[in-house]
C-alpha cells in the first residue's frame, strides 16, 4: 500500500531531523513496511531524546509528526 502525502511529509520531517540511518533501522520503518500504519504512528513519540534526556522541543516535534502521519493535521 502506498503512503499518502501526510505520511510522506511526516517521514521526511523525521528523516531530516534524525537522519536516514536512524529511520532505516527503526521499528517505525519496520512497522510501516509491514503495513501496520497505526503501530508506525505510535513510534514517533519514542524519538524525543537527545543525549539521553527528554527534550520538550523534540516531544512537540514528534507529536506534530505523528498527527501529520495520521492525517489529523
C-alpha angles and dihedrals in degrees: 000000000000121000121242128237094266091051091048091049093049092049092048091051090049092047094046090053100039106023134248093269092061092048091046093057097036130116085227091067093042091054092044091051089049090055094249097133096164090050091048091051090055090059095066095078091055090070098069101109136093121182089000092299126114108239122205092217093054091045089054093045094049091048090052091048090050091052090048091049091051091049096243093117 
